[in-house]
Amino acid sequence: MALDELQKPNIGKPEFASGRSTRERKVWAIVTTVAFAIFWFAGLFVAAGLFGQQSMSWTTAVLAAVGLAVGLYARRKVDAD
């Protein structure tokens, strides 16, 4: 496969050009990113606690669950039309 076949121009109109990118969607996108970062960070501590590398605390499990719930909710808000 040649490099020219991989480098195709963008097809279609970007969301900001069609007026779909609003301030609300940008805020929800930031909330999504932060919530999923909290979920993965706390999830690593939960996994370490399950495998015995670190003491297990209930707060990390709650933080991981809250991060996942908020992240999924915010992602739905970003994708809503």
N, C-alpha and C positions, 0 to 999 in steps of 0.2 A: 504494500500500500504506500503510495507516494505521499510525501508531506503536503502536497497541494490538495489532496483529497481530504486530509484531516483539517486543514485550515479553511473552513468554509465561512463565509460571512454570516453574521447574525441575521436570522430571518424573522420577520415580525416586528411588532412595535413594542418597545419596553413599557413596563407598567407606569413609570413616572411620566412618560410621554402621553399616555392615555388618561392621566389624571387619577389613576387608581392608588398611587402611593400617597397616603395622607399622613398627617402627624400622628393620628391614633394608631395606624398600622405600624409606624416606626417605633412607637413606644412599646406596643405589644411585642414587636420583634426583639427589642432589647430585654424585655421581661422574660421572653422565652429563652434567650441565651443565658441570662443570669440564673434562671430557675434550673435549667438543665445542667449548668455548671455546678450548682449546689447539689443537685441530685447525684452526679457522678463523683464529686468529691466526697460526699457523705457515704455514698455506696462503696467506695474503696475502703473506708474505715469499717463499714459493716462487714465487708468481705474479709478484711484483716482480722476482725473480731471472731468471725465464724471459723477461720482457719487457725486461730490461736496465736496470731502474731501480735495482737494487741488486746487490751481488755475491752470487753463489749459494753457499750452503754446504750440505754434506750433512747437517748436524745439523738444519736446519729441515725438510728432507724427511722425515727419520726421526721428528722430533717430530710432524709432521703425520700420518704413518702410524700412529704409536703412539696419538695422540689419537683418530684415527678408529676404530682397533681397540678401544681401551678404551671409547670412547663407545658403539659398537655393542653390545659385550658387556654393558655396564652397562644399556643400554636394554632388552636382552633379559631381564636379571634383573628389571628393574622390571615388565615386562609378564608375567612368569611367574606362573602361578596357583598 
